[in-house]
Amino acid sequence: MMELAVVEVDGAEARIVGEVDMSNATALEQDIRLVLDGSSRGIVLDLSGTTYLDSAGLRMIFALARHAGTAGKRLELVVPDASPVHRVLEIAELPAAVPVHATADPARQALGV
Amino acid sequence: MERTPSSPIIARPEALPDAPVIRAALEVVPAGIVVVDGGGLIVLANAAAERILRLALPAGTPLADLFQYEVRRPGGEPLHADERPSARALVHGDAVSGLELHVERGDGTQATVVVDAAPIGADGGRAGAVVSFVDVTERAEAQHEAERSRALAAQLAAWSESARARSERIGRITAALAAAVTVDDVAGVLVREVGDAIGATSIWVSVLDGAGTTLHHVRSVGYPDQLVEAYRELPLAADTPGAEAVRSGRMIAFRSTDDYRGRYPDLALERRRVGHESLLLVPLAHGSSRLGLLAVSFPRPWEPETEGDVIEAVAAQCAQALERARLYEAQTAARVEAEQATAREHRLVALAASLAVAATPTEIGDAVVAAGAAALGAGAGAMVTLERAGHHARVLSSFGYGPDVLARWQAVRLAPDTPIGDTLTSGRTVVVRDVDELHRRYPITDEAGYGSVSAALAAVPLVVAGRTIGALKFGFDAAREVDAADLALLRTIASQCAQALERARLYEAEQRARLDAERAAAQLARLQSLTSDLAAALTAADVAEAVLRHVVPALGAAGGAVVLRRDAGFALLHGSGYPETALAALPGVLVTAGTPLDAAIAAGRPLVLSTVEPQAEPDAWVVELHGLLDVSTSVVVPLPGGAHTCAIVLSWADPRVIQDAELAYLAAVSVQCAQALDRAGLYDREHRIAETLQRSMLTESLPPVRGIALAARYLAGGAGLKVGGDWYDAIPLDDGRVVLAVGDVVGHGVQAAAVMGQLRNAVRAYVLEGYGPAETLERLNRLIARLGDCQFATACLVELDPAAARIRVASAGHPPPLLAGTGGGRLVDGGRSLPLAVLPDVAYAEQVLPLPSDAVLLLYTDGLVERRGESLDDGLARLVASVDGRPQTPWEVVDRVLGALAAGGVDDDVAVLAARLAPSPLEIRLPAAPGSLGDARRCLERWLHGLGVHDVAAFDVLTATGEALANAIEHAAQPAGIDVRLDARVDGGELVVTIADDGRWRPPAPDGLRGFGLGLMRALADDMSVEAGDAGTVVTLRCKVRDGGRDG
């Protein structure tokens, strides 16, 4: 049973491990923004450890993508096909707006890291 | 013989010194010497002179005495007395020397002498003369003999040369004649060779015709055209020399024009114009047969001595050659005739062969027209037949005639004013040799306008048993004689053709009869086949389908339909062959009242509809019907009697005559169809009743039972045609228990359905009265015995107590229930007894056993586990193996079991009923704060797992619920701290989650990023409803969990 999510940062990569809902989405967004701002080209946001993501989590991702876009940076998502989060992202048609990769490597390549 | 010169001494007598010496000398001189004096008297004549002249010449004889003897020159001319040498010497003083003369001797014989003479005396004093002469008679005769011999030899040579040349020419003529094959060849040889051979300028050859009455000119040369024309045909009896010569067999010769004029004064004028001097008319005859005439003209008088034999020889040769040529020509003609006859024979044989295989009149026509045209060299040909009424012709086969011509023949009423009309109406052969004759005999005909093929024509009737049934007509490209042989051939062809046509007619009739018989047999066979197919047809649609499946191909129809009368219109039972759209529209077209169809059905008679044959005014309704079906012929056959008023509709695209046999077949089909429809009507009603009964009794949605999750499925076997006696039920009791029942009544149809209904209701009644499973089965067994229609039935009852997590099982001959738990599947073996209605009183056993919280209990009917060719144990083993040890919901178990055992459909009906203990409804109160969300999700997740809901299915419920909770927290009325209520329960196959708060529902903003929550709820839950009121807002989410999750 997973608990509320935390962000693990490794260079230009941020991993959300745990559950995302309205209680922690804003905080997570702020943490990741810092990582994004500190990057030169953008970041890889890895959701493979994310066990729950609701509409607040969706808003967070869209907001981060918009933020990266205005800064001329990229946001590359990593979401495994079997992840329950995948369904939520598809319902929101997020893959049409933000690049989504099944694993981390193609995401890093897309970022040019 | 030398000439002896005369001596001048002797000529001077005065100079004679010694007369006796001179005399003696003169006597030995061989020459004759005569001396005369000036008076002409002989002075001296020696003996030689007397010997030579055979005349006594005594002195004193006057010289004139000698003149009585003839003296001639060597050429025979008489020598005048004055010219004699003695005279010339005496009178003129001339000296003559060596003059040769023929003289007559004193004895009358001839002698030839050479004479010298000299005068005696000088200066013209004529003293006398001396004449000497020697006899050269013998020399001259020899010389003459030689000359005559030479002349004779020359003449002989000339004669022999001429004979050789002539014989050569004759030889050449003979050779040429030998090479001449025909009469014309012979005549050619004559005109070329004979002229040269005999020096003739004109040659004419005529031959006598076969009848021996007329001489026909063959060849000629050197005669003017008028003459050739005048005598081209010369009757043998004519009074002309030519005819006369042939008649008499003797040559007639006119040696000169005068000769001709004298004998044929009337004809002399034309002969003179010709300019010939002589004319020979030579008959040509071989033996006693007269062959012809050879006429030869010369520009000179004719000498029979020199040329007669040549002419005769040539004539004889010519006659031989002519005879040969005539024989040859006769042979050739005979051979050609034989060859032609053979060729015709072959054509006729070939025609007979092609007629033998020609089955139809048109095939016969093709063969006959082709054969006739080939045999006659015709440029066009046609065979026409008379139509039944005999007023019109029909062209069955033709070539060379244009379509407009043929159309006119067929269109025009027959009359004898055209050749073909003449032949057809009179039955006579018509021959027209050229266009002029055509116009003369058939003034109104336009045959001449038929192009080049009408220059000549022949038309022969086709006659069978004295009746004209048609005609053959052949047209030729040019004017043409049609001779007896042609006509004979034409009539033979016509006769063969007529026979073949008659044969074809008989054959056709026979074929028709045989076809009728075969069709009748085939239709009988089809009827039998239809009968067996109809026996298997259960519904009216089946019947219609079977009928059309037989009838449409049997009659070669384009399409067919069976329609059922319904009130004012028709309903389509089944259709085949027609386009879908036409079938859909068909009842609409058939509906019209007052149509022929209406009348036909009312009268019970078949109706044949045609939009092609103008047998009646085309009915607008028929036109519409055929337009819809895109056909031109239809037949509507009403079905006899019965409660239904049905009709079979069949259509053909092409115009077609519906045969009586076909109508008879359709009538037979309609009887069968009507009976089958009556049967099917009964079946249809029964099936509908049974279906209705079963549907009304099988619980469509199971009742909600608190604490228990249920799932049920009913699969109809046998393609849905039969209604079985399988049933299931779930009966909740007031104390929270529930009784699950599954049963099976043997048999199908209304009765089985009715018994099932009674059993089901009886079970319900007994259970509600408080009887346990075994007690219920005992009562049920007693009840079924009293139902009269004693039906064999099985049933299984399970009482489930959720509070005790325990089941009580009793089975009346029913397959054992399955328990699918975490340990896998196992069968409940206890509580088994006899089937119902086997014995009147049976004590039924019961087994009580615990129901694990994660196990699913499955009841089913035997259709699930029974397979043909497989034992029941095998089926049960497959059932047990179909479930694994995973925790599952009842729906998951039902789907798994049916997927493993009934994926390919089931033979018999199958009923399955599954149940599992469900956790108690979830009831959570949580503070309206974001921090509560995680705890709420975890409570709900645990509850879902207890229900057997996992993974993605669980995630969907959690997410949807999380959104609803977040919404409630976010929009909850102030002040914070008011609880949000979360309730979750299982209702039938659904999870029902309600989230209630006391705040007001605020729809999410349509723009921005706030609208995701509602979208997620709608996407993840099967149903979402919002009740917003003053007291607060309740969101209800319903999620079906029967198939274990949407993605899974």
Contacts between the chains, C-beta under 8 A, distances in Angstrom:
chain1	res1	chain2	res2	distance
A	1	B	938	6.1
A	1	B	941	7.7
A	3	B	934	7.1
A	4	B	934	5.8
A	19	B	934	6.2
A	19	B	937	7.5
A	21	B	930	7.2
A	21	B	933	4.9
A	21	B	934	6.9
A	21	B	962	6.3
A	21	B	966	6.6
A	22	B	930	4.9
A	22	B	933	6.8
A	22	B	966	4.9
A	22	B	969	7.5
A	22	B	970	6.9
A	23	B	930	3.6
A	23	B	931	5.3
A	23	B	933	5.7
A	23	B	934	6.9
A	52	B	937	6.9
A	52	B	958	7.2
A	52	B	959	7.4
A	52	B	962	7.3
A	54	B	959	6.3
A	54	B	962	5.0
A	54	B	963	5.8
A	54	B	966	6.3
A	54	B	1013	7.4
A	54	B	1016	7.1
A	55	B	963	5.8
A	55	B	966	7.1
A	55	B	1010	7.9
A	55	B	1012	3.5
A	55	B	1013	4.1
A	55	B	1015	7.9
A	55	B	1016	5.7
A	56	B	966	6.8
A	58	B	1009	7.4
A	58	B	1012	4.7
A	59	B	1009	4.2
A	59	B	1010	7.3
A	59	B	1012	6.6
A	62	B	1009	5.4
A	63	B	1009	6.9
A	84	B	952	6.4
A	84	B	955	4.1
A	84	B	959	7.8
A	87	B	952	7.3
A	87	B	955	7.3
A	87	B	956	7.4
A	87	B	959	7.9
A	87	B	1020	7.7
A	87	B	1047	7.5
A	88	B	959	6.3
A	88	B	1016	6.4
A	91	B	1015	6.4
A	91	B	1016	5.8
A	91	B	1019	4.4
A	91	B	1020	7.4
A	92	B	1012	5.5
A	92	B	1015	6.9
A	92	B	1016	7.5
